[in-house]
Amino acid sequence: MYVAGQAVDPHLIQSWGLFVGQQDYMALRFGGGVGLLFNVVMVVVAIAAIIVTVPSQRKGEVAQATAEPPERRDVAPPPLGN
């Protein structure tokens, strides 16, 4: 993306009026901007994919929410070791 942004004609970029100030490295600045914008788009796509594919609750939590709570036993756990 960076190299493709650098290949754009500098006169075309100047006609858009995007950059103010020194115009010597305009192709480098435009290439960097295109690369960063592509990264931002990929982050948005990743967040959207996570929101769509990751369930909001675990399967066990759904079953526990609908079932009655189990009886509570006040018994110590078995000892560890031999």
DACOR-V860708 format. One record per run of one state. SS is the DSSP state (hx for helix, st for strand, lp for the rest). FROM is the first residue (numbers start at 0). TO is the last residue. If there is no record, write none. Layout:
ss:from:to
SS:FROM:TO
SS:FROM:TO
This chain:
ss:from:to
lp:0:0
hx:1:5
lp:6:8
hx:9:15
lp:16:24
hx:25:52
lp:53:57
hx:58:65
lp:66:81
